[in-house]
């Protein structure tokens, strides 16, 4: 169950990152409220996952899902540029997450 909490927490991190961008510096109420709700959910689920997962593993996976997910959301939803270097960087983050999970 801890892994499910952790993965959901990572996806909520992506939600709050995108909502923060869409809030335009907290000037738009709906994205700001979505961001706050997703932050609370993400941190809460991370805390639940850390009950049984090691700190280093949980935090690395959580931030990795958030980083790669935010990158992908930026490219697909917000029209940000996809370059080979950015794609390789994202793949290296995923490789680090897989390596941590296997260790």
C-alpha positions as MATLAB code, in Angstrom:
seq = 'XXXXXXXXXXXXXXXXXXXXXXXXXXXXXXXXXXXXXXXXXXXXXXXXXXXXXXXXXXXXXXXXXXXXXXXXXXXXXXXXXXXXXXXXXXXXXXXXXXXXXXX';
ca = [
       0.000    0.000    0.000;
       2.903    2.349    0.709;
       3.984    2.249   -2.931;
       0.472    3.147   -4.070;
       0.464    6.099   -1.653;
       3.866    7.179   -2.941;
       2.919    6.998   -6.613;
      -0.313    8.902   -6.009;
       1.625   11.490   -3.992;
       3.988   11.917   -6.951;
       1.114   12.439   -9.360;
      -0.414   15.011   -7.024;
       2.950   16.784   -7.045;
       2.593   17.128  -10.815;
      -0.943   18.480  -10.361;
       0.156   21.141   -7.908;
       3.118   22.150  -10.064;
       0.913   22.618  -13.132;
      -1.737   24.415  -11.071;
       0.944   26.727   -9.645;
       2.036   27.631  -13.174;
      -1.592   28.188  -14.209;
      -2.260   30.374  -11.138;
      -0.031   33.032  -12.736;
       1.644   34.002   -9.487;
      -1.421   33.217   -7.340;
      -3.545   35.766   -9.196;
      -6.140   33.183  -10.317;
      -8.250   31.636   -7.561;
      -9.213   28.253   -9.032;
      -5.700   27.085   -9.958;
      -4.415   28.410   -6.635;
      -7.017   26.368   -4.722;
      -6.269   23.270   -6.813;
      -2.586   23.761   -6.078;
      -3.167   24.006   -2.325;
      -5.396   20.928   -2.264;
      -2.951   18.887   -4.334;
      -0.051   19.999   -2.112;
      -1.847   18.914    1.038;
      -2.786   15.585   -0.553;
       0.701   15.021   -1.913;
       2.448   15.716    1.394;
      -0.114   13.667    3.312;
       0.285   10.638    1.053;
       4.070   10.999    1.155;
       3.910   10.942    4.954;
       1.792    7.771    4.854;
       4.218    6.122    2.443;
       7.156    6.997    4.693;
       5.646    4.959    7.516;
       7.155    1.855    5.934;
       9.451    3.049    3.124;
      12.951    4.380    3.732;
      13.255    8.175    3.630;
      15.777    8.250    0.795;
      13.782    5.918   -1.412;
      10.430    7.596   -0.774;
      11.735   11.114   -1.264;
      13.695   10.277   -4.403;
      10.739    8.518   -6.031;
       8.327   11.308   -5.015;
      10.522   14.091   -6.385;
      11.388   12.043   -9.472;
       7.741   11.469  -10.364;
       7.120   15.163   -9.770;
      10.078   16.315  -11.844;
       9.521   14.014  -14.807;
       5.752   14.442  -14.617;
       5.999   18.228  -14.512;
       8.407   18.129  -17.449;
       6.011   15.934  -19.453;
       3.000   18.079  -18.520;
       4.895   21.190  -19.557;
       5.655   19.695  -22.960;
       2.229   18.134  -23.621;
      -0.118   20.568  -21.920;
       1.708   23.885  -21.929;
       3.594   23.715  -25.223;
       7.076   23.822  -23.719;
       9.989   22.831  -25.933;
      11.060   19.190  -26.111;
      14.734   18.835  -26.934;
      16.971   15.792  -26.974;
      18.890   17.117  -23.971;
      15.741   17.632  -21.905;
      14.449   14.173  -22.846;
      17.783   12.558  -21.911;
      17.759   14.407  -18.579;
      14.252   13.103  -17.842;
      15.301    9.570  -18.792;
      18.281    9.803  -16.441;
      15.935   10.784  -13.607;
      13.766    7.750  -14.406;
      16.886    5.550  -14.479;
      17.833    6.844  -11.040;
      14.368    6.095   -9.696;
      14.448    2.537  -11.082;
      17.920    1.980   -9.662;
      16.822    3.235   -6.235;
      13.734    0.984   -6.286;
      15.865   -2.051   -7.165;
      18.441   -1.374   -4.463;
];
